């Protein structure tokens, strides 16, 4: 089985899953900004593995099938489980946060199951991709200092409730092009650096 990880695209997918594991560990340690920073790199790996797969010559069908399954599992972890766990941690295990987290995981699993069957239609996704979740978390945490304490949690939970509905909606979202991939890469690099600086003060 391990030989499938020698494929460049599958190796990138596996690296993204590794980042997701580290991000979940950071959540358990109470380092939410650090968790989101690491999660951005999981998201970035997910964006890059498909590009590498298309440009890998003589890629066997068995390698591609393993890669597709591996990619789907990685998407569930960084795109649904990680944001849900962050939301639950913010809510300190309260009923609202826990219910929202469960809703996010279930909706994420449904969305990815639908996508694995239908894929892209005319260059468009049906429903908002899960890759929007971690960047939205990053925006919230980078601007957290400007939110009153009593506003931050309700704002982020309402936003993710709406985003989760959009994941399983019939809205059409265009697949990213080359320019958007550059924007995603730049956003991930800059945002993760900002979040790390917030999580690990350098005094």
GUKELO-244451 format. One record per residue (C-alpha): x, y, z; residue in one letter. Coordinates in steps of 0.02 Angstrom, whole numbers, plus 50000, padded with zeros to 5 digits. Example, Ala and Ser with C-alpha at 12.3 -4.5 7.8 and 13.67 -1.06 7.14 Angstrom:
REM residues 2
506154977550390A/506844994750357S/
This chain:
REM residues 203
500005000050000X/501395012150043X/502015012049864X/500505022649816X/501225036749920X/502715037649803X/501565045749676X/501885064649689X/500045069449698X/499645056149828X/501165061749928X/500485079549931X/498765073249984X/499575063250124X/500555078550179X/498905088050189X/498175074350299X/499725075350410X/499445094150428X/497635090750473X/498185078950611X/499365092150679X/497975105050671X/496795093850770X/498165091450901X/498315110450913X/496435111750944X/496555098951084X/497985109151158X/496895124851154X/497945133351019X/496555137950899X/497495151050799X/498915138750773X/497665125250722X/496905136550590X/498635141550527X/499105123350501X/497395119750426X/497745132450290X/499185121550231X/498035106350227X/496875116450117X/498315121850006X/498895103849985X/497135099349930X/497195112849797X/498895107349732X/498715088449726X/497485088949581X/498635100249481X/500105088549510X/499045073349468X/498575080549298X/500395084249259X/501105067449313X/501475057049157X/501005038649144X/499995038949306X/499205021749326X/497335019749347X/497575010749513X/498645025149578X/497325037549521X/495915027849607X/496885026949770X/497265045449754X/495425049649728X/494915040149886X/496365047349985X/495915064949928X/494105062649982X/494625056950155X/495815071550171X/494435083550119X/493295077150256X/494635079650388X/495225097250345X/493615103550266X/492315097050389X/493055088950545X/494375102150583X/493215117350567X/491885108050667X/493095104150808X/493685122250812X/491875128050826X/491535115450965X/493105121251057X/492575139351042X/490885134951116X/491715125051255X/490635109851223X/488995119451236X/487415112951153X/487375125851012X/489205123750964X/489135104850976X/487545103950872X/488305115450741X/489905105050737X/488935089050707X/487915097750571X/489525103450487X/490255085950485X/488665077850418X/488455091250284X/490275089650235X/490135070750216X/488565072650111X/489345085850000X/490895075449966X/489855059949932X/488845069849805X/490415077149726X/491245059949710X/489735054449607X/489405070249505X/491045079849504X/491115096349409X/489705101249292X/490275112849154X/491705119349260X/490585122849409X/490385114849580X/488645111749647X/488645119149821X/490055129049901X/491635118349917X/492275113650090X/493905122550050X/493055138950098X/492915134150282X/494705135650343X/495015152350253X/493435159150334X/494065153250503X/495725161850466X/494855178250428X/493865177350590X/495385173350697X/496485186550614X/495165199650654X/494675192650824X/495485206850920X/494245219050843X/492715209050897X/491965211951069X/492085195651167X/490205193551172X/490055195850982X/491425184550915X/490685167450953X/488915171350893X/489605179450734X/490705164650688X/489355151950728X/488025160850625X/489255162450481X/489685144050484X/487875138950500X/487515148550339X/489085142050252X/488635124150298X/486935126150217X/487795132850061X/488885117150055X/487355106450023X/486385119149920X/486175119049731X/487135135449709X/488415134949567X/490205139849609X/491545141049473X/493065129849491X/494665139849525X/495795144349381X/497655147849379X/497485165549446X/496395159549589X/497665146249636X/498975159949651X/497785169849762X/497445154449870X/499315151149890X/499695169149936X/498225169950057X/498755153750142X/500555159350163X/500165176750229X/498705171650339X/499615156950417X/501095168250458X/499945180950541X/499045167450641X/500675159350697X/501295176350756X/499695178250857X/499815160650928X/501685161050966X/502225178551019X/504045181750979X/504665191951126X/
